[in-house]
Amino acid sequence: MSIHRQYELVYIAVPDSTEEQLAELHQQVATVVDRFGGTIERTEPWGRRRLAYEINRQREGVYVLAILNGPPEMTSELDRRLRVLDNVMRHLVIRVDEVLEKDSRMQARRKAATVARRLRRGLPAEPTEQELSRRQSESDDSDGNDGYGEGDR
């Protein structure tokens, strides 16, 4: 059994696609995902948007984001299938779980560095309630107003 990973699939359909065509396209993606034992966490239709550059003489496209869980083989099959469909102008599959793991490792490193810095200064590892309330009151006092009005600059 292969490892299931999390992926983001974004595809751009031609702008004159009907709801039925988009539903059929989503069903084809779901069929491939099911065949490989994966799951679709959620699908977000972003709607019709202007493209950054022209693709096949089209200036707009219908964007759809799908969050998928499944084995790596699933992505190659999705790539193969979406490449041959006429109503898909572009698609992109990105592995997301690696980014999430990297972010959690960075947060853990920052937390450890903060604890070490506080211990070197002779402070407790975690901020006390008194310190947290003092920080909150200081941030409430500084509302971003530097003393100048709109017309005073």
Secondary structure, DSSP 8 states (H G I E B T S, - for coil): ----EEEEEEEEE-TT--HHHHHHHHHHHHHHHHHTT-EEEEEEEEEEEEEEEEETTEEEEEEEEEEEEE-HHHHHHHHHHHHH-TTEEEEEEEE-HHHHHHHHHHHHHHHHHHHHHHHHTT--SS--HHHHHHHHHHHHH--S--S--GGG-
